[in-house]
C-alpha cells in the first residue's frame, strides 16, 4: 500500500470511528455556501484540525469542519470549507478530501463554488449548473505515479459532470422557479482575480464562469469513479465587466442567494 493510501485509510478510519457510516453523498461547500450544512439532521461535527492527515482551511467564509448526518433524506458528509492551490497546498492536499470520500464509499459528490460571471448574460446572484470545465490552473492533480487501485492512469473526462444529475437538477430548478443558468467553469490558480484580458480569453475559449477551485476535485472524483453534480454561485461579474473585484462581495452575494441555493441542493438530493 502506498503512503498516500495508508494516510487516506487512517483518515477514513478516524472519521468512521466518529460514527460516520453508509454515506451516499459528499458535499463540498464553497465560499459563503457552507450554511446548508447547518440544516443537516442529527449532525456529527468533526473539525478539520482534529482529523489525522487532514489539511486546514484558511479562507474567510470557510468554517473548516466536516458535518455528517441526514439532509433531504440522504446520508451526507459535508465539507464546510475546502482547500485551494493558491493557499500553497500541493494538489495532493487540495484533493485529499475527495480521496477520503471515495475510501468511505461515497459514490457521488455535489461540488459548489463562488465564481465570477464571464458569460455576458449572467448577473450576480445567478446559480449556474456546471456542464463542463476547463483546467487552466497550470497543473493536474494526477501528475506523478499512478496507483491503479485508486483509479486509471488516463481517466476519461468526457462525462466528469454526470449528465443524469444535470437533467434532474434542471427539472428541480424548473419546479422551484429558480432561474438556473448553465455553462462551463474555468479554473485558474489564483489568488489574484483575473485581468480583463484573461477574462476576454476565457470567453473566447468557451468559459461561462471562472474561479479558483473545483477543477482538481472533479478530476480526482472522475479518477475515483464518482458521480458529480456541480453548482456555481455567480457572485460578481468578472474583471472588465464591473468596476472592481473583492472577496467581501463574494460572501455578501452568497448570503443574498443562499435560500435558493439551499432549496436547489436539497430538492435535487431527493431525486438523485
Protein Blocks (a to p, Z undefined) as FASTA:
>chain_A
ZZklmmmmmmmmmmmmnopahifbdcdddehilmmmmmpghiacddfklpghiacdfbeh
ieopaceddeehiacdddediadfklopafklmmmmmmmmmmnopabdcdddddddfblk
bcehiacddfbdcdfehpafkgccddfklocfbdcfklmpafklmmmmmmmmmmnopacd
dddddddebjbdcdfklmmmmmmnopabdcfehjlmmmmmmmnopacddddddfbdcehi
ambdcfklmmmmmmmmmmmmmmmmmmmmmmZZ
